[in-house]
Amino acid sequence: MRLRDPRSVNLTPIWVLMAVNVLVFIATTIRPEAINSLGVTWSTFYSQPWTIVSAMFTHANIFHILFNMLALYFYGMYVLALVGEARFFLVYFIGGLVGNAFFLLTNHVDMAIGASGAVFALGGLLVVLVPRLKVMIFPIPVPMDIWIAIIIFAVLSLSPGVAWQAHAGGLLTGLAAGYILKLQARHRRS
């Protein structure tokens, strides 16, 4: 699979996702109680099944949305350059849905919110398709392979209060999608 220059790619899909996330964040900042209607828990999922999707656009605080949107931008531009818009959206949304489903299957008490499962899916795809892609993560000023950065983020996901299950579900989805796309590309070449 050939990586085009990410600066030459139409980033509109990323800007649209970021805009929706920011609008939902502004709305829940104005009306914090709305988070309870948008986040996914077992009880909300049974009565409001759309929360498995709305949770992907809901964030707890400014740092939560900031880190997710930065990762969406940087991972997203490379994924768009590699696989195009349709597959970008497919991996993003399936990763977010699987991440939230993993959370529901393993946590019957807490609420999950955030785009992390979807963002981890993009990262997982990159790990498989371009494992030597150099990235830098704040505050480490040294370029590292994408797979090392993803391991660091996965370990940080184990912090208290973080829905590590959503991160793991998204990451597994991205790894699987990358593997499938790699096999398809190999099959087309042969």
WOURLIN-V645607 format. One record per backbone hydrogen bond with DSSP energy under -0.5 kcal/mol. CO is the residue of the C=O (numbers start at 1). NH is the residue of the N-H. Records with the same first field share a line. If there is no record, write none. Layout:
BEGIN
CO=NH + NH
END
This chain:
BEGIN
2=4
5=8
6=9
9=11
11=14 + 15
12=16
13=17
14=18
15=19
16=20
17=21
18=22
19=23
20=24
21=25
22=26
23=27
24=28
25=29
26=30
27=31
31=34
32=35
33=36
34=37 + 38
35=38 + 39
39=41
40=112
41=45
42=46
43=47
44=48
48=51
49=52
50=53 + 54
51=55
53=56
54=57
55=58 + 114
58=114
61=65
62=66
63=67
64=68
65=69
66=70
67=71
68=72
69=73
70=74
71=75 + 76
72=76
73=77
74=78
75=79
76=80
77=81
78=82
79=83 + 84
80=84
81=4
83=87
84=88
85=89
86=90
87=91
88=92
89=93
90=94
91=95
92=96
93=97
94=98
95=99
96=100
97=101
98=102
99=103
100=104
101=105
102=106
103=106 + 107
112=40
115=119
116=120
117=121
118=122
119=123
120=124
121=125
122=126
123=127
124=128
125=129
126=130
130=133
131=147
133=146
135=144
137=140
139=141
140=137
144=135
145=148 + 149
146=150
147=151
148=152
149=153
150=154
151=155
152=156
153=157
155=158
156=159
159=162
162=164
163=166 + 167
164=168
165=169
166=170
167=171
168=172
169=173
170=174
171=175
172=176
173=177
174=178
175=179
176=180
177=181
178=182
179=183
180=184
181=185
182=186
183=187
184=188
185=189
186=190
END
